[in-house]
Structure formats: C-alpha cells, structure tokens
Amino acid sequence: MQSPAVHVRPAAIKGTPFKLSHALPWLKDTAFDVWSNAGRDPKGGFFESLDLSGRPIVEPRRVRVQARQVYSFSQAGDLGWEGDWQAQVEHGLDYIARHGRDEQGYLRGTIAADGKAIEAAPDLYDQAFYLLALAHGFRVTGDVKYQRLALDLLRQLRRDFSHPLGGFYDTPVSRERLCANPHMHLLEAALAWIEASDSHAWRQLATEIVDLCKARLIDRKTGALLEHFNADWSPVDIGPLASIEPGHQFEWCWLLIRYETLVEEVDASVYRTLFDIGRHHGVCAERGVAIDELRRDLTWKRAQARLWPQTERLKAAVALAQLSSGAVRAAYVVEAREAVAGLGLYFSGVPKGLWRDKLLQDGTFVQEPAPASTFYHIVCAITELSRSDLGFDSQSADLKSPFELAASTFR
C-alpha cells in the first residue's frame, strides 16, 4: 500500500527560511536531545526510526544504523551539545559488541528488536560503518581495544573480500556484481582512522580505494562516478543498475578533498567534475533539491529527492569553498546556502529534531517515520559546516542563485 503524502506548498519550496546559521542550533539544541532520549533504547542500542510524533518504532534494526549513531554522538561534544554524548557512544558500541557481531567478528546486517540475530552473509557496506564507528570510538575514548578490533576486521576483509583486480567484493559468497558505494564508505572509515591514529594500514587502504576510483569507478566519457559493475569491474551498461546518483557525486567529491588534505594531492579536475555533474544535472531548480538518480547519459532517472543527497551537496560545497578564493569561493558559498535551504524543507512541518525523508517530484513528502540512518548524514554535514567559516561569510551576500551563475565560474 502506498504511503500517504504530505503536500509542500510551492512557496515553501522556493523560499524556505532555513539558513546556514540555523543548522548548528537545530542540531545541538534539539536533535541530539530527541535522538538520545526517544531514539535510544534503554534496553540497548538505538531504535531504527521515530514516528513523526517522536515515538520509537519497534522493528528489526540494521546494525550499521547502530554504528552510524555511534558516529553521530561522537561529534556531539565538539558541536557543543551539553548532553552525555560519551555515554551514547559507549551505549552503541556496547550493544554492537553484545548483539551486532557474528562468530567471525563481522558486523551483522540486521538483528531483531530483542537482539536476536537474523542470519545473512556479511556485507562490505556494513563492515565499513563498523570501521567508522570504531574509529570514532577510539578517537573519543582512547581505548585501544577499538583500534585492535578495527585492524583485525581490516585483515579479515583483505582475506575474505579482496578482489584480484583491486577493491573488494560486496560479500564473500556473491561475486557476480561489484559496487562503488561500499568502497566509498571504506574510504570514509580509512580517513577517520588516519585522523585518529595515522596507521600505515589505513593510508594504504585509502590510497587503494582512491586509485580504484580513478581507474575503475569513474566514467571516462563523462567524468561521473558510476554505481554498479560486473565481476571484472566493467560498468553495468543496461538495466536498472546502470545509474548515477547525484548524492554520490557530491560525497565522493568531499571524500577526495579529505584524502587530499590527509594523504596526498588529487587532480582537482576529478572532484570538481564530480561536483559539477551533481549540480548541473542532478539538482531540481524548481524544488531546490538534489534528486536521487540519473541515467548514464546524465538525464533524470528518478526525480524523487531523499534527504541525504542534500547533506552531501552541502559537504561538497563547503569543502570546495574552503579550497577556493574570490568569485569562485563566493559561488560555492551560495551553493552551500542553497543546499541548506533545500535541507530545511525536510525539517519543515514536523516536530523539531525530526525530519521527512522522501520529497516527490510533485512537491509532496511521503508520510513515514523519521529514519535514524539519516542522522549520520545530517550530523556529518553540519559538522563540516561548523568547522568552516561559511556561516559568517559575507563575500557572496549579493550573489544570485547558483542556477543563474555562469557554469564557467565553477571551472
């Protein structure tokens, strides 16, 4: 049965009041409180979602969402939240240790609400988020057990998941298809570990994934980051898997800039092209949001716009603004402001600290609970914004919308 929709008035789409300066207060004054109370299961772990009145939904839990919540609360202290953020981090990591790992030490995919395992083969995507959670657990507690667990898991991944042509299989048992997305999150985890411990193992992993990205994942014709591949790393050219996600163009852009900052220089044309593709082909001017999916020829495939691509658009714009100066920087600042305005649509009309997830092409939202999985995206975007000076930037105060700026400004 199709979920009922909530209509968003066109005026709201064209003129949301949500601004750069609103993002951090929304997070630290409201959202952390909501998700540390209603979103936290006192019996262990975090709930998968909250309904739009703020009540938890009791349902099976993806263990990677537990790992994402660990990351989210690990940022809370730095962002100025006055709650007991370290207790939330330890609450999540303890739950994963008790219920979320299989006999080999891999993160499980899903567990029942009572903590019982729902068996499935270990998945690379899930392991990436466990590595991310362990990195931030180590960063905020200094407990070397998290470092040991992470290095053990990395050794297991290399043993069980490694692909002979580079990168990793999605699972040890299914080797017909390969995906870019788990590698993106492995890169994210490796960079978090470089910041936390600067071990050679993580620099090596990060460099391998960046090399794979440049050699295999990016379409040489368009410069776009592709999603799905055959077993020999050739792109899937036809069918539903032949797609490009604007949100991932932005996310890879941000990660490549982080890699450049932490490890070594990257050809700037690679990440700037990713951003340009996401912005020029993947943003709906009418709604002011990044859509879900493009075809290989960069035409729209799915015009629905989930919340998370808006956060990735913001992160990439912030990162590029920090690298730029003059009119180019000012244009990226405007793009960041547009991204925040789009993000604000998802916070409108619901209790503070909650959000809607799916904006349809006709300007309606799907009526459904707020997924906890999205909190990680929101926290990461606002963290990146808070580390910058964009909220106080006046260079671009009189600039027009980026949709009205010449494309050459961004080159």
N, C-alpha and C positions, 0 to 999 in steps of 0.2 A: 504494500500500500504506500502510495506516495505521501511524503510528509507535507502538512500544510505549510503555506508560505506566508511570510510577513512582508508587506509592501513597504518599500522605502520611497518616500516622495522624491521626485526629481530634484527639487530644491535642496534636499539634504545631500544628494549625490554631488551636486555642483558646488555646494558651499558649506561643507562641514566646518564647524568651529575648532576641531581638534588640531592642535599645533605642536610644533617641536617642544615648546616649553611645557606642554600638558603631559607629555609621555611619562616622564620620570615620576611626577607626583601621583599619577594614576596608578603606577606600579607599586611604589613604596608606601603610599598612604592607604591603598585599598586592596589591590590584587593579591599581594603577599599575605595579607590578613585572611582574605577569603580562602585561599588555597592551602594555607597552613592550618586552618580550622575546619571548614566544611570539606575541603579536599583531602584531608588527612584522615586515614582510618586509624582510630585509636588501637585497634587490634593488630595493626601492622600495615605498612605501606601506604599508598595513596589510591584514591578512587580513580576510576577511568574517566569519569565525567561528572559534571554537576548539571542538574536541570536549571532552567532559567529563573527559578525562584531560589536557587542556591542550595538545593538538597542533593546529596550524593546519589548516584545511580549505582546500585549493587549489581555488578555484572562481572564476567571474566575480565582479567587485566592483562594487557600486553606488558611484559616485563620491561621492555625498552622504555615504556612510559614511566615506570618507576625510576629508571636511570635518568631520564630527562628531568624528572622532578628533582632528583639529587643535584643535577647541574643548576637548575633554576634557583634553588635555595642557596647554593654555594655562592651565587652572585649577590644575594640579598644584602649581606653585610656591607660590601663595597658600595652598594647603591643607597645605603642609608636607612635600610629597614631596621626598626628597633626591636623586632621580634627575635626569638631564639632560633636564628637561622641554622646554627651549627647542629642543634638538636634535630632539625628537619633533615639535614644532610645525613646524619648518623641513623635516623629513623629509616630512611630509604635504603641506605646501604646494608643495614642490618636485615631488613626484610628480604632484600635480594640474596644475601648470604644464606638465609634460612629457607627460602622458598624458590628463589629465582634461578638456581643453577642446577644443571643436570650432573650425572655421575662423573662426567669428564671435565666438569668445570665450565662448560659453555653456558651462556645465558639462555634460558628457556624462552620460547616465543610467547606463550600465553599460559596463565595459571587461573584456576577458578578463584572466585571471591574468597573461598575458605582456605586458599593457599595450596590446594592440591594441584599437581602437575597435569597439564593437558599435553600429552606427548606429541612431539614433532621433531624433525631433524633440525639441528642447529643452523641458524641463518646468519650470513655475514653481516647483514644490516643490523641485526640485534646485537651482535658482538661489538660492533663499532660504538654503539651507545653505552655498552658496559665499559669499554675502554675510556670513553669520555667521562663517565661518572667516576671511575676510579681515579682519573687524573685530577678531577676537582676535589674528590675526597682527600687525596694526598695533599693537594695544594692547601686546603683549609685546615687539615688536622695534623699534617706532618707524619702521619702513621705510615711506616714503611711497608706494612702488610699490603697496602693498596698498590704500591709500586711492584711488589713481588707478584701479586695476583695479575697485574697488567702484563708484566713481562712473560709470565707463564702462559697467559692467554695468547699473546703475540706468537710465542713459539709454537703453540698448538695450531694457530691459524696457518702459519707457514708450513706446518707438517701436513695438515688435513685439507686446506683450502687452496693452496698455491696453484696457479695456472702456469703451464710451461712457457707461455708466450708473454707472461707478465700479468700482474694483478692476481685476483682471486676469483674462485668460483663462488656462486651465491650460497651453495650448500655443498657438503662433501658427497652427497648422494645424487644430485641432479646437475648434470653438466652440459645440458643442451643449450642453455641460454646464459648470457652474461649481462650484467647491469652496471651502469655507471654510478647509480645512486649510493650503493653501499661503499664504494670506493671514496666518494665524496665525504661521507661521514667518517671513514677511516682516516682520511687526511685531516679532518677536523679534530679527531681524537689525537692523532700524532702531534699536531701543532699544540694542542693543550698540554701534552706531555713534554714537549720541548720547552714550553714556558715553565712547567712545574719542576722538571728535573734535568733537562738538556742531555739526555742519554743519547749515545750514538745510534742505538736501535731505533729510536723514534725519528731521528733525522734521516736515517736510511729509508724507513718506511715512507715518510713524507716525500722524499725525493723520488722514490719509485713510483708513487701514485701521480705526482706531477708529470713525470716523464711519460707515464701511461696516458694521462690526459692529453698531452700534446701529440703523442704518436698515434693513439687509437680512438680516443673518445670524441675528438673534435672533427667535425665535417670539414674536409679540406676545401670544399667548394664554397661554403657559406661562412665558415668560422663558428658555427653553432655547436654547442655541446649536445651530443646525442645521448639517448637513454638506454637502448636495448641493442644487444649484439648476439651474433651467432657464436658457436663454440670456438671459432678461430679468430674471434674479435672483429670479424667483418660486420658492418652495420646491418641491422634488420631493415630492409628497404620497403617492405609492403606489409599491409595488415595493421591491426590496432596497435602493435608495438613500435611502428615506425613513427615516432613522435619526438617533439622537442618541448620542453617545459620552460616557459619564461622564468619561473621562480628559480630554477636550477641554473639558468644563465647568470642570474644575479648572485646566486650562492657560490658558484664556482669562481666568479669574479672576485668576490670578497675573500675566499679562501686562497686564491692565487696571490692576492695582495698580502695577506697574512704570511704566506710562505715566503714571499719576497722580503718581508720585514724580518722574519725569524731565521731564514736559512740562506737563500741566495737569490740573486736577481732573476726575474722572469721577463720575457719580452712583453712590454706593456701593451703592444697591439693585440695580444691574445686576450687579456682580461678586459681591455676597453672594447674590443669587438663583441665579447660576450654581453657586456652591459648594453651596448648599442642595439644588439639583436633583441634583448629583452625589452628595452624601452621603445624602440621603433615599431616592433612587430607584435609585442606581447602585452601592451597596455591599452586598455579601452579608454579613449578620451572622454566618452560620454559619462561613464561611471567613475573614471579616475582611478582605476584599479588594474593590477596585473592579472591576466586571465590564466587559466590552468594549462592550456595545451595548444601547440601549433603542429601543423604538418611539416614534413621535411622541406617543403618549398616555402616555409615561413608564413603560410596563410593560417587563419584560425581553424582549429580543430574542435576545441571545446571552450566555449565562451564563459562558462561558469568561472567564478573567481573565488577561490578559497582564501582564507585569511593569511595563511603562511607565506604565499608569494609576496604579499605586501611588506612583510618584515624583511625578506631577503632583498627586495628592491631598496629599502631604506638602508640596510647594512652596506650594500654595494655603493650607493650614492654617497654615504658618509665616508667610506674608505677612499673613493676616488676624489672627493672634495679635499680630503686631508693630503692627498698627493699633488694637488693642483694649486694654481695661483691665478689671480686676476679674473678675467671674464670666464675662463673655463671653470675655476673653482666656484664662482658665483652661480654658474649654470647648474653645477652639481648640487649646490645648496638648495636651489629652487627645486630640483628633482627630489631631494630629501624631504622638503616641505610638502611636496605633492604626495610622496609616499606616506607620510604621516597622516595627511588629510584622508587618504584612502583607507589607511588602517583605522582611523577614527570611526569610519562607517560601521565597522564590526562591533564597536563598543557602544553604539548608539541604541537607545531604546531597550536596554537590558540593565539589570542592577549592576552597580559599579563593581569592577573586578571580574565580571563575566564577559562573554563575547558570543557573537554568532560566527559561524564557520564558513558558510557557502552562500555567496551572492550570485544569483542567477542573472542571465542576460537581460531579463525583463525588469530588473530592479527590485526583485523580491529576494528575501532571505529564506532559506529552508529553516523551518521551525524544528529545532532539535536541541539536545543538551549541549553545553559547552564542553568540548573535549579537552582533557588535561594535557594531551600530547602537544597542543598548540602553545602552552605556556612557555615551553622551552624556546620556541621561535620568538615570542614576544619579548621575553627576558633578554635574549641574546641581542636583539635589535636595539632595545632601549639601553642595554649595557654599552654597546658600541657608540650610540648617540651620546651617552653621558660622558664617555671618555674623550669626546671631541669638543670643539668649541662652536659647533654649528647652531646650537640653540641661542647663541649670542651674536651670531654673525650678521652684520648689517650691510655687507657689500652688495647683497642681491635684493635689497628691500624693494627696489622699484622694477625689478625684472619681471617680464611676462612669464606665463606658464611655459614649461619646457617644451610643450607641444607647439609653441609659437616661435621657439628659437631655431635658428638655422642648424641643420644637422652638423655642419662643419664645426660648430662651436665645440662639439664633443670629440672631435677627432684629434 
